[in-house]
Amino acid sequence: MKNKEEFIKSYNETGKGTSNKISCTKCDAEVTAFGSNLEGKIKKAGSLEILLDTFVCRSCKGASKPKKEVKARVHKITKKEKAEELKKYDIPAFKISVPRNVFLKDAPDIIQSMSNSGICLSPSYYLDHAKQCEGCTFYSDCQCALKAA
């Protein structure tokens, strides 16, 4: 500090230094210290003279300490990322069957394959005509079990 003797003399007489700042002994940076803050620093150092001779600012204290090594982070896979990985797959394009654009009554092979499994192709006609199939559009090609009943 430039005027160390003046600062000590002023502090002893008035309880305040010549300025509100004290200088770092390493880098000559000035750090604000007055009132209870300055008193705490003096108590920690032992006396005002020792404080002014040995005061080190925060940045110099931090520079003297070894820096912590940064650990490499391990990336944990979340549930969302797992789900996205499962969704990423290619399915080759293929057609299960070629669509046919026909009326049902014009395709006897479709009528036979559907009615073989027990499906009535015209249930409304069956129920409206007292459970009789005669006269139904699909009667000639139908293989439904209801037809025989």
C-alpha positions, 0 to 999 in steps of 0.5 A, a space after each residue: 500500500 502506498 500510504 501505509 503509515 497514513 492509513 494506520 495513523 488515520 485508523 488509530 485516530 478516527 477508526 477509519 482509514 484514509 480510503 475505503 480500500 486496501 491493496 493486495 500485496 500480490 497484484 496491487 488490486 484494491 479491495 473495498 474494506 471498511 466498517 465491520 468488514 475491515 474490523 473482521 479482517 484486522 481480527 483475523 490477521 492480528 493487527 492492522 500492520 500485519 493485515 496491510 503487509 499480508 493482505 491477498 485478494 480473492 483472485 490471487 487466493 484462487 489462482 494459488 489453489 490447484 484447479 479441480 479436474 473436470 470429470 468426463 460425464 457419462 451420458 445416461 440413456 433415458 427412456 425417451 431416447 430408448 423409445 426413439 431408438 426402437 422406433 428407428 427401423 426400415 420396413 420394406 414396402 410391399 403389398 399384401 394383396 392387390 385391391 380389386 375394384 368390383 361389386 360384391 355381387 359380381 365376385 362369386 369367389 369373394 362371396 364364397 370365401 366370406 360366407 365360408 367363415 359363417 358370415 351372413 353377407 346380407 343380415 338385414 335381408 335375412 332378418 326382414 324376411 323371417 329368417 329366410 335366405 331365398 331371394 337374397 342377392 348372394 343366395 346362389 354363391 352363399 356358403 353360410 350356415 344360416 342358409 341351410 337352417 
